[in-house]
Amino acid sequence: MSEIIRAGGFAVYKSDVVDRGCNAEIKDFFKFERGDCMPPAIITNPPYHLTNFRDSGGAWVWHAMDVLKVEYMALLLPWPWAGAGASAKLWNEYEPARVYLMRWKIDFTGEGAPPTNNGWFIWDRRPRLQPRCQLLMMDRVDDRQGVML
């Protein structure tokens, strides 16, 4: 994703907790603080065990919003993430501005049997045109994938 975003003319800062050979800074996400050289936006497929509520209480999202105070964040998450009962506190405090439900299942493993639908959950601190979270549908071929405003 970072190379596509950079090709779109945006400055990109890459980090990861392990070296995957993509020239990212190796650093635990929870070690980043507000004053670090974090960009105002995060666009990523975060580690699910750090975003779900059973394993971490949504710690990854809380850290991004409370500590880093990101202005814009787009996270690719499994669709059931939104329905977790324990998500209510986070959702009430930091309701996403938009959610794009993908109408196809991403085959992350290449085994041909993806287990769940995913969605792009978008947090945006700019003033909203809509007072509540918008649910939008995204088809496999969709012009909005390049915009997602």
Phi and psi in radians as a Rosetta constraint file:
Dihedral C 1 N 2 CA 2 C 2 CIRCULARHARMONIC -1.093 0.35
Dihedral N 2 CA 2 C 2 N 3 CIRCULARHARMONIC -0.642 0.35
Dihedral C 2 N 3 CA 3 C 3 CIRCULARHARMONIC -1.228 0.35
Dihedral N 3 CA 3 C 3 N 4 CIRCULARHARMONIC -0.619 0.35
Dihedral C 3 N 4 CA 4 C 4 CIRCULARHARMONIC -1.193 0.35
Dihedral N 4 CA 4 C 4 N 5 CIRCULARHARMONIC -0.704 0.35
Dihedral C 4 N 5 CA 5 C 5 CIRCULARHARMONIC -1.148 0.35
Dihedral N 5 CA 5 C 5 N 6 CIRCULARHARMONIC -0.749 0.35
Dihedral C 5 N 6 CA 6 C 6 CIRCULARHARMONIC -1.085 0.35
Dihedral N 6 CA 6 C 6 N 7 CIRCULARHARMONIC -0.724 0.35
Dihedral C 6 N 7 CA 7 C 7 CIRCULARHARMONIC -1.090 0.35
Dihedral N 7 CA 7 C 7 N 8 CIRCULARHARMONIC -0.426 0.35
Dihedral C 7 N 8 CA 8 C 8 CIRCULARHARMONIC -1.382 0.35
Dihedral N 8 CA 8 C 8 N 9 CIRCULARHARMONIC 0.039 0.35
Dihedral C 8 N 9 CA 9 C 9 CIRCULARHARMONIC 1.662 0.35
Dihedral N 9 CA 9 C 9 N 10 CIRCULARHARMONIC 0.172 0.35
Dihedral C 9 N 10 CA 10 C 10 CIRCULARHARMONIC -1.715 0.35
Dihedral N 10 CA 10 C 10 N 11 CIRCULARHARMONIC 2.547 0.35
Dihedral C 10 N 11 CA 11 C 11 CIRCULARHARMONIC -1.253 0.35
Dihedral N 11 CA 11 C 11 N 12 CIRCULARHARMONIC 2.410 0.35
Dihedral C 11 N 12 CA 12 C 12 CIRCULARHARMONIC -2.222 0.35
Dihedral N 12 CA 12 C 12 N 13 CIRCULARHARMONIC 2.356 0.35
Dihedral C 12 N 13 CA 13 C 13 CIRCULARHARMONIC -2.073 0.35
Dihedral N 13 CA 13 C 13 N 14 CIRCULARHARMONIC 2.158 0.35
Dihedral C 13 N 14 CA 14 C 14 CIRCULARHARMONIC -1.924 0.35
Dihedral N 14 CA 14 C 14 N 15 CIRCULARHARMONIC 2.371 0.35
Dihedral C 14 N 15 CA 15 C 15 CIRCULARHARMONIC -2.478 0.35
Dihedral N 15 CA 15 C 15 N 16 CIRCULARHARMONIC 2.724 0.35
Dihedral C 15 N 16 CA 16 C 16 CIRCULARHARMONIC -2.726 0.35
Dihedral N 16 CA 16 C 16 N 17 CIRCULARHARMONIC 2.793 0.35
Dihedral C 16 N 17 CA 17 C 17 CIRCULARHARMONIC -1.430 0.35
Dihedral N 17 CA 17 C 17 N 18 CIRCULARHARMONIC -0.355 0.35
Dihedral C 17 N 18 CA 18 C 18 CIRCULARHARMONIC -2.296 0.35
Dihedral N 18 CA 18 C 18 N 19 CIRCULARHARMONIC 2.754 0.35
Dihedral C 18 N 19 CA 19 C 19 CIRCULARHARMONIC -1.414 0.35
Dihedral N 19 CA 19 C 19 N 20 CIRCULARHARMONIC 1.971 0.35
Dihedral C 19 N 20 CA 20 C 20 CIRCULARHARMONIC -1.863 0.35
Dihedral N 20 CA 20 C 20 N 21 CIRCULARHARMONIC 0.224 0.35
Dihedral C 20 N 21 CA 21 C 21 CIRCULARHARMONIC 1.332 0.35
Dihedral N 21 CA 21 C 21 N 22 CIRCULARHARMONIC 0.425 0.35
Dihedral C 21 N 22 CA 22 C 22 CIRCULARHARMONIC -2.038 0.35
Dihedral N 22 CA 22 C 22 N 23 CIRCULARHARMONIC 0.409 0.35
Dihedral C 22 N 23 CA 23 C 23 CIRCULARHARMONIC 1.030 0.35
Dihedral N 23 CA 23 C 23 N 24 CIRCULARHARMONIC 0.658 0.35
Dihedral C 23 N 24 CA 24 C 24 CIRCULARHARMONIC -1.646 0.35
Dihedral N 24 CA 24 C 24 N 25 CIRCULARHARMONIC 2.640 0.35
Dihedral C 24 N 25 CA 25 C 25 CIRCULARHARMONIC -1.209 0.35
Dihedral N 25 CA 25 C 25 N 26 CIRCULARHARMONIC 2.304 0.35
Dihedral C 25 N 26 CA 26 C 26 CIRCULARHARMONIC -1.550 0.35
Dihedral N 26 CA 26 C 26 N 27 CIRCULARHARMONIC 1.888 0.35
Dihedral C 26 N 27 CA 27 C 27 CIRCULARHARMONIC -2.793 0.35
Dihedral N 27 CA 27 C 27 N 28 CIRCULARHARMONIC 2.409 0.35
Dihedral C 27 N 28 CA 28 C 28 CIRCULARHARMONIC -1.158 0.35
Dihedral N 28 CA 28 C 28 N 29 CIRCULARHARMONIC 2.273 0.35
Dihedral C 28 N 29 CA 29 C 29 CIRCULARHARMONIC -0.950 0.35
Dihedral N 29 CA 29 C 29 N 30 CIRCULARHARMONIC -0.631 0.35
Dihedral C 29 N 30 CA 30 C 30 CIRCULARHARMONIC -1.310 0.35
Dihedral N 30 CA 30 C 30 N 31 CIRCULARHARMONIC -0.103 0.35
Dihedral C 30 N 31 CA 31 C 31 CIRCULARHARMONIC -1.541 0.35
Dihedral N 31 CA 31 C 31 N 32 CIRCULARHARMONIC -0.243 0.35
Dihedral C 31 N 32 CA 32 C 32 CIRCULARHARMONIC -1.278 0.35
Dihedral N 32 CA 32 C 32 N 33 CIRCULARHARMONIC 2.434 0.35
Dihedral C 32 N 33 CA 33 C 33 CIRCULARHARMONIC -2.079 0.35
Dihedral N 33 CA 33 C 33 N 34 CIRCULARHARMONIC 2.932 0.35
Dihedral C 33 N 34 CA 34 C 34 CIRCULARHARMONIC -0.971 0.35
Dihedral N 34 CA 34 C 34 N 35 CIRCULARHARMONIC -0.677 0.35
Dihedral C 34 N 35 CA 35 C 35 CIRCULARHARMONIC -1.385 0.35
Dihedral N 35 CA 35 C 35 N 36 CIRCULARHARMONIC -0.165 0.35
Dihedral C 35 N 36 CA 36 C 36 CIRCULARHARMONIC -1.154 0.35
Dihedral N 36 CA 36 C 36 N 37 CIRCULARHARMONIC 2.984 0.35
Dihedral C 36 N 37 CA 37 C 37 CIRCULARHARMONIC -1.378 0.35
Dihedral N 37 CA 37 C 37 N 38 CIRCULARHARMONIC 0.802 0.35
Dihedral C 37 N 38 CA 38 C 38 CIRCULARHARMONIC -1.345 0.35
Dihedral N 38 CA 38 C 38 N 39 CIRCULARHARMONIC 2.423 0.35
Dihedral C 38 N 39 CA 39 C 39 CIRCULARHARMONIC -1.280 0.35
Dihedral N 39 CA 39 C 39 N 40 CIRCULARHARMONIC 2.908 0.35
Dihedral C 39 N 40 CA 40 C 40 CIRCULARHARMONIC -1.274 0.35
Dihedral N 40 CA 40 C 40 N 41 CIRCULARHARMONIC -0.138 0.35
Dihedral C 40 N 41 CA 41 C 41 CIRCULARHARMONIC -2.297 0.35
Dihedral N 41 CA 41 C 41 N 42 CIRCULARHARMONIC 2.568 0.35
Dihedral C 41 N 42 CA 42 C 42 CIRCULARHARMONIC -2.187 0.35
Dihedral N 42 CA 42 C 42 N 43 CIRCULARHARMONIC 2.238 0.35
Dihedral C 42 N 43 CA 43 C 43 CIRCULARHARMONIC -2.275 0.35
Dihedral N 43 CA 43 C 43 N 44 CIRCULARHARMONIC 1.989 0.35
Dihedral C 43 N 44 CA 44 C 44 CIRCULARHARMONIC -2.837 0.35
Dihedral N 44 CA 44 C 44 N 45 CIRCULARHARMONIC 2.950 0.35
Dihedral C 44 N 45 CA 45 C 45 CIRCULARHARMONIC -1.865 0.35
Dihedral N 45 CA 45 C 45 N 46 CIRCULARHARMONIC 1.581 0.35
Dihedral C 45 N 46 CA 46 C 46 CIRCULARHARMONIC -1.269 0.35
Dihedral N 46 CA 46 C 46 N 47 CIRCULARHARMONIC 2.843 0.35
Dihedral C 46 N 47 CA 47 C 47 CIRCULARHARMONIC -1.127 0.35
Dihedral N 47 CA 47 C 47 N 48 CIRCULARHARMONIC 2.114 0.35
Dihedral C 47 N 48 CA 48 C 48 CIRCULARHARMONIC -1.072 0.35
Dihedral N 48 CA 48 C 48 N 49 CIRCULARHARMONIC -0.649 0.35
Dihedral C 48 N 49 CA 49 C 49 CIRCULARHARMONIC -1.137 0.35
Dihedral N 49 CA 49 C 49 N 50 CIRCULARHARMONIC -0.294 0.35
Dihedral C 49 N 50 CA 50 C 50 CIRCULARHARMONIC -1.715 0.35
Dihedral N 50 CA 50 C 50 N 51 CIRCULARHARMONIC -0.107 0.35
Dihedral C 50 N 51 CA 51 C 51 CIRCULARHARMONIC -1.907 0.35
Dihedral N 51 CA 51 C 51 N 52 CIRCULARHARMONIC -0.386 0.35
Dihedral C 51 N 52 CA 52 C 52 CIRCULARHARMONIC -1.344 0.35
Dihedral N 52 CA 52 C 52 N 53 CIRCULARHARMONIC 2.934 0.35
Dihedral C 52 N 53 CA 53 C 53 CIRCULARHARMONIC -1.651 0.35
Dihedral N 53 CA 53 C 53 N 54 CIRCULARHARMONIC -0.414 0.35
Dihedral C 53 N 54 CA 54 C 54 CIRCULARHARMONIC -1.190 0.35
Dihedral N 54 CA 54 C 54 N 55 CIRCULARHARMONIC -0.803 0.35
Dihedral C 54 N 55 CA 55 C 55 CIRCULARHARMONIC -1.541 0.35
Dihedral N 55 CA 55 C 55 N 56 CIRCULARHARMONIC -0.582 0.35
Dihedral C 55 N 56 CA 56 C 56 CIRCULARHARMONIC -2.389 0.35
Dihedral N 56 CA 56 C 56 N 57 CIRCULARHARMONIC -0.004 0.35
Dihedral C 56 N 57 CA 57 C 57 CIRCULARHARMONIC 1.169 0.35
Dihedral N 57 CA 57 C 57 N 58 CIRCULARHARMONIC 0.392 0.35
Dihedral C 57 N 58 CA 58 C 58 CIRCULARHARMONIC 1.315 0.35
Dihedral N 58 CA 58 C 58 N 59 CIRCULARHARMONIC 0.444 0.35
Dihedral C 58 N 59 CA 59 C 59 CIRCULARHARMONIC -0.924 0.35
Dihedral N 59 CA 59 C 59 N 60 CIRCULARHARMONIC -0.664 0.35
Dihedral C 59 N 60 CA 60 C 60 CIRCULARHARMONIC -1.096 0.35
Dihedral N 60 CA 60 C 60 N 61 CIRCULARHARMONIC -0.822 0.35
Dihedral C 60 N 61 CA 61 C 61 CIRCULARHARMONIC -1.180 0.35
Dihedral N 61 CA 61 C 61 N 62 CIRCULARHARMONIC -0.756 0.35
Dihedral C 61 N 62 CA 62 C 62 CIRCULARHARMONIC -0.998 0.35
Dihedral N 62 CA 62 C 62 N 63 CIRCULARHARMONIC -0.771 0.35
Dihedral C 62 N 63 CA 63 C 63 CIRCULARHARMONIC -1.090 0.35
Dihedral N 63 CA 63 C 63 N 64 CIRCULARHARMONIC -0.774 0.35
Dihedral C 63 N 64 CA 64 C 64 CIRCULARHARMONIC -1.082 0.35
Dihedral N 64 CA 64 C 64 N 65 CIRCULARHARMONIC -0.719 0.35
Dihedral C 64 N 65 CA 65 C 65 CIRCULARHARMONIC -1.465 0.35
Dihedral N 65 CA 65 C 65 N 66 CIRCULARHARMONIC -0.790 0.35
Dihedral C 65 N 66 CA 66 C 66 CIRCULARHARMONIC -1.387 0.35
Dihedral N 66 CA 66 C 66 N 67 CIRCULARHARMONIC -0.796 0.35
Dihedral C 66 N 67 CA 67 C 67 CIRCULARHARMONIC -1.570 0.35
Dihedral N 67 CA 67 C 67 N 68 CIRCULARHARMONIC -0.936 0.35
Dihedral C 67 N 68 CA 68 C 68 CIRCULARHARMONIC -1.407 0.35
Dihedral N 68 CA 68 C 68 N 69 CIRCULARHARMONIC -0.412 0.35
Dihedral C 68 N 69 CA 69 C 69 CIRCULARHARMONIC 0.915 0.35
Dihedral N 69 CA 69 C 69 N 70 CIRCULARHARMONIC 0.837 0.35
Dihedral C 69 N 70 CA 70 C 70 CIRCULARHARMONIC -1.058 0.35
Dihedral N 70 CA 70 C 70 N 71 CIRCULARHARMONIC 2.550 0.35
Dihedral C 70 N 71 CA 71 C 71 CIRCULARHARMONIC -1.440 0.35
Dihedral N 71 CA 71 C 71 N 72 CIRCULARHARMONIC -0.581 0.35
Dihedral C 71 N 72 CA 72 C 72 CIRCULARHARMONIC -2.509 0.35
Dihedral N 72 CA 72 C 72 N 73 CIRCULARHARMONIC 2.370 0.35
Dihedral C 72 N 73 CA 73 C 73 CIRCULARHARMONIC -2.544 0.35
Dihedral N 73 CA 73 C 73 N 74 CIRCULARHARMONIC 2.272 0.35
Dihedral C 73 N 74 CA 74 C 74 CIRCULARHARMONIC -2.112 0.35
Dihedral N 74 CA 74 C 74 N 75 CIRCULARHARMONIC 1.998 0.35
Dihedral C 74 N 75 CA 75 C 75 CIRCULARHARMONIC -2.029 0.35
Dihedral N 75 CA 75 C 75 N 76 CIRCULARHARMONIC 2.284 0.35
Dihedral C 75 N 76 CA 76 C 76 CIRCULARHARMONIC -1.497 0.35
Dihedral N 76 CA 76 C 76 N 77 CIRCULARHARMONIC 1.987 0.35
Dihedral C 76 N 77 CA 77 C 77 CIRCULARHARMONIC -2.306 0.35
Dihedral N 77 CA 77 C 77 N 78 CIRCULARHARMONIC 2.685 0.35
Dihedral C 77 N 78 CA 78 C 78 CIRCULARHARMONIC -1.083 0.35
Dihedral N 78 CA 78 C 78 N 79 CIRCULARHARMONIC 2.474 0.35
Dihedral C 78 N 79 CA 79 C 79 CIRCULARHARMONIC -0.972 0.35
Dihedral N 79 CA 79 C 79 N 80 CIRCULARHARMONIC -0.687 0.35
Dihedral C 79 N 80 CA 80 C 80 CIRCULARHARMONIC -1.068 0.35
Dihedral N 80 CA 80 C 80 N 81 CIRCULARHARMONIC -0.268 0.35
Dihedral C 80 N 81 CA 81 C 81 CIRCULARHARMONIC -0.938 0.35
Dihedral N 81 CA 81 C 81 N 82 CIRCULARHARMONIC -0.703 0.35
Dihedral C 81 N 82 CA 82 C 82 CIRCULARHARMONIC -1.169 0.35
Dihedral N 82 CA 82 C 82 N 83 CIRCULARHARMONIC -0.451 0.35
Dihedral C 82 N 83 CA 83 C 83 CIRCULARHARMONIC -1.660 0.35
Dihedral N 83 CA 83 C 83 N 84 CIRCULARHARMONIC 0.019 0.35
Dihedral C 83 N 84 CA 84 C 84 CIRCULARHARMONIC -1.106 0.35
Dihedral N 84 CA 84 C 84 N 85 CIRCULARHARMONIC 2.270 0.35
Dihedral C 84 N 85 CA 85 C 85 CIRCULARHARMONIC -0.996 0.35
Dihedral N 85 CA 85 C 85 N 86 CIRCULARHARMONIC -0.628 0.35
Dihedral C 85 N 86 CA 86 C 86 CIRCULARHARMONIC -1.302 0.35
Dihedral N 86 CA 86 C 86 N 87 CIRCULARHARMONIC -0.108 0.35
Dihedral C 86 N 87 CA 87 C 87 CIRCULARHARMONIC -1.364 0.35
Dihedral N 87 CA 87 C 87 N 88 CIRCULARHARMONIC -0.160 0.35
Dihedral C 87 N 88 CA 88 C 88 CIRCULARHARMONIC -0.992 0.35
Dihedral N 88 CA 88 C 88 N 89 CIRCULARHARMONIC -0.756 0.35
Dihedral C 88 N 89 CA 89 C 89 CIRCULARHARMONIC -1.108 0.35
Dihedral N 89 CA 89 C 89 N 90 CIRCULARHARMONIC -0.830 0.35
Dihedral C 89 N 90 CA 90 C 90 CIRCULARHARMONIC -1.115 0.35
Dihedral N 90 CA 90 C 90 N 91 CIRCULARHARMONIC -0.787 0.35
Dihedral C 90 N 91 CA 91 C 91 CIRCULARHARMONIC -1.077 0.35
Dihedral N 91 CA 91 C 91 N 92 CIRCULARHARMONIC -0.677 0.35
Dihedral C 91 N 92 CA 92 C 92 CIRCULARHARMONIC -1.191 0.35
Dihedral N 92 CA 92 C 92 N 93 CIRCULARHARMONIC -0.644 0.35
Dihedral C 92 N 93 CA 93 C 93 CIRCULARHARMONIC -1.426 0.35
Dihedral N 93 CA 93 C 93 N 94 CIRCULARHARMONIC -0.712 0.35
Dihedral C 93 N 94 CA 94 C 94 CIRCULARHARMONIC -2.317 0.35
Dihedral N 94 CA 94 C 94 N 95 CIRCULARHARMONIC 1.172 0.35
Dihedral C 94 N 95 CA 95 C 95 CIRCULARHARMONIC -1.141 0.35
Dihedral N 95 CA 95 C 95 N 96 CIRCULARHARMONIC 2.288 0.35
Dihedral C 95 N 96 CA 96 C 96 CIRCULARHARMONIC -1.032 0.35
Dihedral N 96 CA 96 C 96 N 97 CIRCULARHARMONIC 2.661 0.35
Dihedral C 96 N 97 CA 97 C 97 CIRCULARHARMONIC -1.356 0.35
Dihedral N 97 CA 97 C 97 N 98 CIRCULARHARMONIC -0.658 0.35
Dihedral C 97 N 98 CA 98 C 98 CIRCULARHARMONIC -2.566 0.35
Dihedral N 98 CA 98 C 98 N 99 CIRCULARHARMONIC 2.642 0.35
Dihedral C 98 N 99 CA 99 C 99 CIRCULARHARMONIC -2.331 0.35
Dihedral N 99 CA 99 C 99 N 100 CIRCULARHARMONIC 2.197 0.35
Dihedral C 99 N 100 CA 100 C 100 CIRCULARHARMONIC -1.810 0.35
Dihedral N 100 CA 100 C 100 N 101 CIRCULARHARMONIC 1.846 0.35
Dihedral C 100 N 101 CA 101 C 101 CIRCULARHARMONIC -1.378 0.35
Dihedral N 101 CA 101 C 101 N 102 CIRCULARHARMONIC 2.173 0.35
Dihedral C 101 N 102 CA 102 C 102 CIRCULARHARMONIC -1.436 0.35
Dihedral N 102 CA 102 C 102 N 103 CIRCULARHARMONIC 2.233 0.35
Dihedral C 102 N 103 CA 103 C 103 CIRCULARHARMONIC -1.509 0.35
Dihedral N 103 CA 103 C 103 N 104 CIRCULARHARMONIC 0.433 0.35
Dihedral C 103 N 104 CA 104 C 104 CIRCULARHARMONIC -2.570 0.35
Dihedral N 104 CA 104 C 104 N 105 CIRCULARHARMONIC 2.833 0.35
Dihedral C 104 N 105 CA 105 C 105 CIRCULARHARMONIC -1.774 0.35
Dihedral N 105 CA 105 C 105 N 106 CIRCULARHARMONIC 2.270 0.35
Dihedral C 105 N 106 CA 106 C 106 CIRCULARHARMONIC -1.378 0.35
Dihedral N 106 CA 106 C 106 N 107 CIRCULARHARMONIC 2.248 0.35
Dihedral C 106 N 107 CA 107 C 107 CIRCULARHARMONIC -1.619 0.35
Dihedral N 107 CA 107 C 107 N 108 CIRCULARHARMONIC 1.480 0.35
Dihedral C 107 N 108 CA 108 C 108 CIRCULARHARMONIC -1.186 0.35
Dihedral N 108 CA 108 C 108 N 109 CIRCULARHARMONIC -0.508 0.35
Dihedral C 108 N 109 CA 109 C 109 CIRCULARHARMONIC -1.656 0.35
Dihedral N 109 CA 109 C 109 N 110 CIRCULARHARMONIC -0.303 0.35
Dihedral C 109 N 110 CA 110 C 110 CIRCULARHARMONIC 1.380 0.35
Dihedral N 110 CA 110 C 110 N 111 CIRCULARHARMONIC 0.197 0.35
Dihedral C 110 N 111 CA 111 C 111 CIRCULARHARMONIC -1.573 0.35
Dihedral N 111 CA 111 C 111 N 112 CIRCULARHARMONIC -0.083 0.35
Dihedral C 111 N 112 CA 112 C 112 CIRCULARHARMONIC 1.441 0.35
Dihedral N 112 CA 112 C 112 N 113 CIRCULARHARMONIC 0.125 0.35
Dihedral C 112 N 113 CA 113 C 113 CIRCULARHARMONIC -2.387 0.35
Dihedral N 113 CA 113 C 113 N 114 CIRCULARHARMONIC 1.145 0.35
Dihedral C 113 N 114 CA 114 C 114 CIRCULARHARMONIC -1.080 0.35
Dihedral N 114 CA 114 C 114 N 115 CIRCULARHARMONIC 2.430 0.35
Dihedral C 114 N 115 CA 115 C 115 CIRCULARHARMONIC -1.442 0.35
Dihedral N 115 CA 115 C 115 N 116 CIRCULARHARMONIC -0.404 0.35
Dihedral C 115 N 116 CA 116 C 116 CIRCULARHARMONIC -2.645 0.35
Dihedral N 116 CA 116 C 116 N 117 CIRCULARHARMONIC 2.804 0.35
Dihedral C 116 N 117 CA 117 C 117 CIRCULARHARMONIC -1.384 0.35
Dihedral N 117 CA 117 C 117 N 118 CIRCULARHARMONIC 2.755 0.35
Dihedral C 117 N 118 CA 118 C 118 CIRCULARHARMONIC -2.191 0.35
Dihedral N 118 CA 118 C 118 N 119 CIRCULARHARMONIC 2.973 0.35
Dihedral C 118 N 119 CA 119 C 119 CIRCULARHARMONIC -2.640 0.35
Dihedral N 119 CA 119 C 119 N 120 CIRCULARHARMONIC 2.732 0.35
Dihedral C 119 N 120 CA 120 C 120 CIRCULARHARMONIC -1.617 0.35
Dihedral N 120 CA 120 C 120 N 121 CIRCULARHARMONIC 2.058 0.35
Dihedral C 120 N 121 CA 121 C 121 CIRCULARHARMONIC -1.726 0.35
Dihedral N 121 CA 121 C 121 N 122 CIRCULARHARMONIC 2.111 0.35
Dihedral C 121 N 122 CA 122 C 122 CIRCULARHARMONIC -1.984 0.35
Dihedral N 122 CA 122 C 122 N 123 CIRCULARHARMONIC 2.076 0.35
Dihedral C 122 N 123 CA 123 C 123 CIRCULARHARMONIC -1.824 0.35
Dihedral N 123 CA 123 C 123 N 124 CIRCULARHARMONIC 2.374 0.35
Dihedral C 123 N 124 CA 124 C 124 CIRCULARHARMONIC -2.557 0.35
Dihedral N 124 CA 124 C 124 N 125 CIRCULARHARMONIC 2.029 0.35
Dihedral C 124 N 125 CA 125 C 125 CIRCULARHARMONIC -1.428 0.35
Dihedral N 125 CA 125 C 125 N 126 CIRCULARHARMONIC -0.103 0.35
Dihedral C 125 N 126 CA 126 C 126 CIRCULARHARMONIC -1.124 0.35
Dihedral N 126 CA 126 C 126 N 127 CIRCULARHARMONIC 2.709 0.35
Dihedral C 126 N 127 CA 127 C 127 CIRCULARHARMONIC -0.966 0.35
Dihedral N 127 CA 127 C 127 N 128 CIRCULARHARMONIC 2.406 0.35
Dihedral C 127 N 128 CA 128 C 128 CIRCULARHARMONIC -1.590 0.35
Dihedral N 128 CA 128 C 128 N 129 CIRCULARHARMONIC 2.546 0.35
Dihedral C 128 N 129 CA 129 C 129 CIRCULARHARMONIC -1.397 0.35
Dihedral N 129 CA 129 C 129 N 130 CIRCULARHARMONIC -0.574 0.35
Dihedral C 129 N 130 CA 130 C 130 CIRCULARHARMONIC -1.861 0.35
Dihedral N 130 CA 130 C 130 N 131 CIRCULARHARMONIC 2.374 0.35
Dihedral C 130 N 131 CA 131 C 131 CIRCULARHARMONIC -1.248 0.35
Dihedral N 131 CA 131 C 131 N 132 CIRCULARHARMONIC -0.419 0.35
Dihedral C 131 N 132 CA 132 C 132 CIRCULARHARMONIC -2.204 0.35
Dihedral N 132 CA 132 C 132 N 133 CIRCULARHARMONIC 2.930 0.35
Dihedral C 132 N 133 CA 133 C 133 CIRCULARHARMONIC -0.980 0.35
Dihedral N 133 CA 133 C 133 N 134 CIRCULARHARMONIC 2.317 0.35
Dihedral C 133 N 134 CA 134 C 134 CIRCULARHARMONIC -1.673 0.35
Dihedral N 134 CA 134 C 134 N 135 CIRCULARHARMONIC 2.338 0.35
Dihedral C 134 N 135 CA 135 C 135 CIRCULARHARMONIC -1.760 0.35
Dihedral N 135 CA 135 C 135 N 136 CIRCULARHARMONIC 2.088 0.35
Dihedral C 135 N 136 CA 136 C 136 CIRCULARHARMONIC -2.146 0.35
Dihedral N 136 CA 136 C 136 N 137 CIRCULARHARMONIC 2.652 0.35
Dihedral C 136 N 137 CA 137 C 137 CIRCULARHARMONIC -1.794 0.35
Dihedral N 137 CA 137 C 137 N 138 CIRCULARHARMONIC 2.510 0.35
Dihedral C 137 N 138 CA 138 C 138 CIRCULARHARMONIC -2.223 0.35
Dihedral N 138 CA 138 C 138 N 139 CIRCULARHARMONIC 2.136 0.35
Dihedral C 138 N 139 CA 139 C 139 CIRCULARHARMONIC -1.573 0.35
Dihedral N 139 CA 139 C 139 N 140 CIRCULARHARMONIC 2.857 0.35
Dihedral C 139 N 140 CA 140 C 140 CIRCULARHARMONIC -0.936 0.35
Dihedral N 140 CA 140 C 140 N 141 CIRCULARHARMONIC -0.735 0.35
Dihedral C 140 N 141 CA 141 C 141 CIRCULARHARMONIC -1.939 0.35
Dihedral N 141 CA 141 C 141 N 142 CIRCULARHARMONIC 1.901 0.35
Dihedral C 141 N 142 CA 142 C 142 CIRCULARHARMONIC -2.608 0.35
Dihedral N 142 CA 142 C 142 N 143 CIRCULARHARMONIC 2.149 0.35
Dihedral C 142 N 143 CA 143 C 143 CIRCULARHARMONIC -1.046 0.35
Dihedral N 143 CA 143 C 143 N 144 CIRCULARHARMONIC -0.459 0.35
Dihedral C 143 N 144 CA 144 C 144 CIRCULARHARMONIC -1.208 0.35
Dihedral N 144 CA 144 C 144 N 145 CIRCULARHARMONIC -0.227 0.35
Dihedral C 144 N 145 CA 145 C 145 CIRCULARHARMONIC -1.063 0.35
Dihedral N 145 CA 145 C 145 N 146 CIRCULARHARMONIC -0.494 0.35
Dihedral C 145 N 146 CA 146 C 146 CIRCULARHARMONIC -1.485 0.35
Dihedral N 146 CA 146 C 146 N 147 CIRCULARHARMONIC -0.158 0.35
Dihedral C 146 N 147 CA 147 C 147 CIRCULARHARMONIC -1.979 0.35
Dihedral N 147 CA 147 C 147 N 148 CIRCULARHARMONIC -1.019 0.35
Dihedral C 147 N 148 CA 148 C 148 CIRCULARHARMONIC 0.725 0.35
Dihedral N 148 CA 148 C 148 N 149 CIRCULARHARMONIC 0.865 0.35
